[in-house]
Every structure is written in C-alpha cells, then in structure tokens.
Amino acid sequence: MRALPHLKQFTEVAEQEIMHSGHVACPGCGAAIAMRLALKTLGRRTIIVFPACCWAVIDGPFPYSACSVPVFQVAFETASISAGAIRAGLDITGKKDINVVAWAGDGGTFDIGFGQLSACAERNDNIIYVCYDNEAYMNTGIQRSSATPWGSWTTTTPGTDFKKERKKNLLEIMAAHRIPYAATTTVAYPDDLIRKFRKAMSIDGFKLIHIFSPCPPGHKALEKDSILESRYAVESRVFPLYEVEHGTHYKLSMDPPQRPVRDYLALQGRFKHLTDEQRDFIQKSTDEEWARLMHFMKVSEAVE
Amino acid sequence: MQKVLTGNQSAAWGAMCAKAQVVSAYPITPQTTIIEELADIVAKGLLDAKFIKVESEHSAMAGCIGAQAAGARTFTATSSQGLALMHELLHWAALARLPVVMANVNRAMAPGWSIWTDQNDSLAQRDTGWLQFYCESNQEVLDTTIQAYKIAEAVNLPVMLILDAFFLSHTYEAVDIPGQEATSKYLPPYKPSIYLNVDDPHAFGGIVPQDIYMEFRYKMQLAMDEALIAADKADDDFKAMFGRGYGVVEEYRLDGADYVLVTSGTVTSTTRTVIDDLQEKGHSVGLLKMKMLRPFPAEKVRKILSGRKRVAVLDRNISVGMGGVWSQEIRSVMYHLPEDQRPPIYDYIVGLGGRDVTPEFIEEIALDLEKRPVKDCDQVWIGLKE
C-alpha cells in the first residue's frame, strides 16, 4: 500500500454553508453532498452553471435557490460553453478572482453535451467542469446513459436487456485533450474532494472533476448507504480516485485494501438480477481496468 | 469615413462600431466573411473583444447567452442550417431576456443543398421571441447592426438583422462608417441592471411553476410592444445624429396608389425601379417595404394599406401547406378593418433558393395584380418552370 501524505493531516473544511437547507434533493443524494462540500471550498466568489440535470431541480423552483452564489441555468448540452462564455464576459468586463463552475450530470457530460465538452477542453477555457455522475438519466426517471455501467438495470435497459455496453472512460477521454487538470473523487472522501477542488481553483485553464455520486432511487439502494456505496466503489476499484495533470501525468489519490466487487454490487438493487458468472465478469473487467490505470501510473512515475 | 464594403463586412463593422465585447461564432457559407472580418478586426486590436471560436452554431448562441448574462455586449452571425441548429437557444436567449445581437444571412434550407438566398431560415424562427429586421443595402446592414443594440438593450430582447445571401453578403457598396465618438454617444456602454454578480447573487432560469410561467411570457409581449416604440426612436435618433434613417416600414411612391407591392430584403431595390417605370406608364402602383417582422408593425401596415384596391405581397419564402409568411402576417392584421377598407391581398411566391427576382418578374406581378379575379388570391408562384 502506498503512503498517502495528504491524509496524515486533517483537511480543513470551511465553516461557511453556501448551500442551504430547503433544496429538493432526494434523501441520500450524493450530488447534494458533493455540492455542499464543493461550495464550502469554492466560496462566494463563484458562479455556478446548471444544465438540465437533477441539480436544475434540486436548487429549488423560482424564486428560490439553495445556493447563495449566482446560478445560471442553461440548455442541456451547453454547460461547458456557457461557463466558458461567462468567463469571457467576466474577463472582458474586468471582473477577476471568480470561480466559474459548470455542474452537470452524466447525461449532460458523457452524452448530449459531449461535443461541447470536448470543444471547451480543446479551447482550454478557464473553468472548473464538474460531472456528478450517478450513472444514468436520474432526473427523467433512471434511463441508461453512456455512463451506466455494464450489467446495470435502468428503465430503458429492463429485465434481461440489462446494459450490455461498458461505461465510457471519461478521464481517459479528457486526458487525451491534454487539459491541465482532471480528477476523480467521491462523497465518501470529503478530504479528497475538497483537496481536488482547491487544486482545480489554483490552476488556469480547463479543469474537470468527475464525482461518483450515489443515487438511492436510481441505484435501488438504501438512503443510509450512499456513503457506504461511495466508499465501496473506491475500495472495489470500480471507481478509483486519481488525478491526471496535463493529460499525461497520472497520480493515484489513495489505494485502500481491495474489496471484492460483489460487496459493491450487493448494496444496489440495479445489479440484483446478475448471475454469479456475470458478477465475476464485472470483477474481471474491473481488475483489467485497474491494471491499465496502474500502467499509466508507472509510465508517469518513469517520466518523473 | 467611407469604405467600400460587402454586406458581410458591413455587419462586422457594425459590430465593431457598437463595441461588441464577446463574439461567439461559427463559420457557414455565406456568413463566413462576417466572422473572418471580425477575427481580423479583433486580431488587429481595432476592437477590444473576446472572440470565442466555437465548434457549432448551437454553441455560438450558447456563448452569446453566457457572456451576455455575465454582463458583456455580444455579437454573432449565422445562416440557414446554422440558424436552425441554434433554434433551441434562440428561445433561450429571448426568454432569458438577453439583448444578444445576431446577423443572419438569408440562405435557403437543405436538402438539396443551396447556399443562395431565401427567407425560410429566419422566418422559421419568427416565434422565438427575437426582433427581426430585414435589410436592403449594405449601409442599412451596418446602420441596423448599431441600431439593433440600442433597441435590444432598451427592451431586453435579442435582435436579429437579416441580409440576403450574395445579393448583399458578397456585393460591394460604398458604405459610410459612423465615427466612433458619435457612435459611442448614440450607443453608450452596456450596463445591465441585473447580471451574474457575485456581490448580489441571483438564480436565473430555475423551474417556474404553472402559476407563474404565463406572467413571464406576458412581460415579453409587453417588451415587444415597447420595442415598437424603441425601434422608431432608435431610428429617429440615428437619423438625427448620422443623417440616415429607414423606418420599420417604408412607403415608396404610395401617394394615391390603388395597387401596392409589398417587399422585404433586396427584392425591394429592384421593385423600386419597376414602380418608377410603371408610374411613368400611368399605372397606379406603389411600394411598401417591410423592414421589421417582429414586433409586427400592425398599426402602420393597417394605416398604409387600408382603402387600397389590391395588395401583392412578394414572398421569398414559403410556409408549405399555407403560403408566404409575410402575406399571412399582413392578412392577419388587415382582417380587423371594415370590409370596404380591406383590399384583397395576393400572395406571390418568388425567388426561392436564390432564383433571381428580375424587374420583368416584378412587372408581371404588378400587371397580374390589376386583373386577377378576387377568388384567386391565395397563392401565385412566379417564374415556375414546367
């Protein structure tokens, strides 16, 4: 196991609450926890862009908003360009030291907003792009997305027609754009999440933070198990926590003792139809993905 | 300062005079030279602006929306398929009440591919909440671009100014460029009362329950009513300062005319010469030029057309299954008049896909108008091949 220097000390969490009660997230929503932590870190000089996604609803109906920073709701596929253009507007009117954050779900990121995301990354627009990934179209009632993992039930992959395609690897795609910073994180590790937002804030150019975000209704999981699911995702290596700088330099954030993938699957009803063989297949592909990731780490270390 | 400019360059120079701060645009024939000219203007430092070189027209409009919401004056330009791709965000800009200004070069829709002019692209966006102005000359393109900001920012609605592909976009004319000092006096810097402000945070565009949505739409309608006044004022002020004005509609040799041809875009210029010839030959025919489609200048049109014998609307567009769009609009506003003041309105479909609308065609329409039976007034296609 690797030494994890940043865990030797406590991560300071700002006391300020910029996200307030009265939001309309489901109980146990990972995306609500993620926002609370992110806003504590980002502070009040932040503008948040929501495309169509759960957070377009969670923030509350007009005239309410759960976030006491400016919020701009935009069309489904336009989170990235909208944030990039807000930055252009701020720059030309001389407004400085403001975080511009696009906050999109996996549908808006992996699917309908994918072309725009790629373009924004290629232009290296100076924004933080956050994908809170609950692995399906949860806002419209649990339809499959290209972030839905192999084997998962959704309302458009029902019964034996469960999803037979693998999940897109977002970080690899974004790394291929050679953006200054890309990272994965999840809500079971607030210190990791906060540290990565801090780092993103300190870097000029396009930053992407991919947050694994448990969704009790969509994953058919217990509300009380969201943090456990998030932790098991990391421990089982289904969702490893790492960073990629400039698209080439990979760095693992933590390497806890490996937990069988079955533990992670067992928490979620969306996988309950899977046979032992199918569960073994997920274990095998998880191990292969991990080995590939370790290869990237090794190459990065060698370059260093 | 006089320069010899194409219609496209005139739109770019208009945006420069208006000191657009963020340009977000994507190339499409025949709009391309607008954004090439602007890229050059920005690169040379003639305009202090950010040019976001986006990957699609959809993002071009999303870029204008984002930058405008951040408090910057924005500009974009497109045409045809590009405008159609923007459709979702045209609604977005208007409902978000953002005074974005865009030039659209009228180009026919595909398939089959056409890069030549007709009005179906912009007329299909009639109901998105944008003001629309159809221009006749390069000077009018430049002047209207500047006026567009004045009007848009007065009523918080976006404005589209429209020019014909090639007949204006790629045709050179001598154009007078207003001085920067005077332009800045006419159009002061953009100072929105509300924008994405971290010192005064607001949430924009969240869910609106059923009991409030209608009121937002009603306010847009009121803003369009205001725009009728704002557009006249912007033109009057412009004329006072620069000596040129256009009017949202223009009457040409209409005094006492029994018959009226109604036109928009460059067909207007050709029609002027036909009217001159026909009046010389003793025909009682005049011209109404329509510049503004939205808000529709209903009162002005009613006043001008009431009591005429017959009206021919030249539609370089077709809403298939119904007819030309301008004629539908005009019939609709004329219906309120008493029957004896309400002339029959004939719909002539002309020049689709860039087909030349020649003086001969227009004369044919004028002569046809005088003798066509009233019951045959639905739709006449001019110059159709067998």
Interface residues (C-beta under 8 A of the other chain):
Chain A: R44 R45 T46 I47 V49 A56 V57 D59 G60 P61 F62 P63 Y64 S65 C67 S68 V69 P70 V71 F72 Q73 V74 A75 E77 T78 I81 S82 A83 G84 A85 I86 R87 A88 G89 L90 D91 I92 T93 K95 I98 G115 Q116 S118 A119 E122 R123
Chain B: Q21 V22 S24 D48 A49 K50 I52 K53 V54 E55 S56 H58 S59 A62 G63 C64 I65 G66 A67 Q68 A69 A70 G71 A72 T74 E88 L89 W92 L196 N197 V198 P201 H202 A203 F204 G205 G206 I207 V208 P209 I212
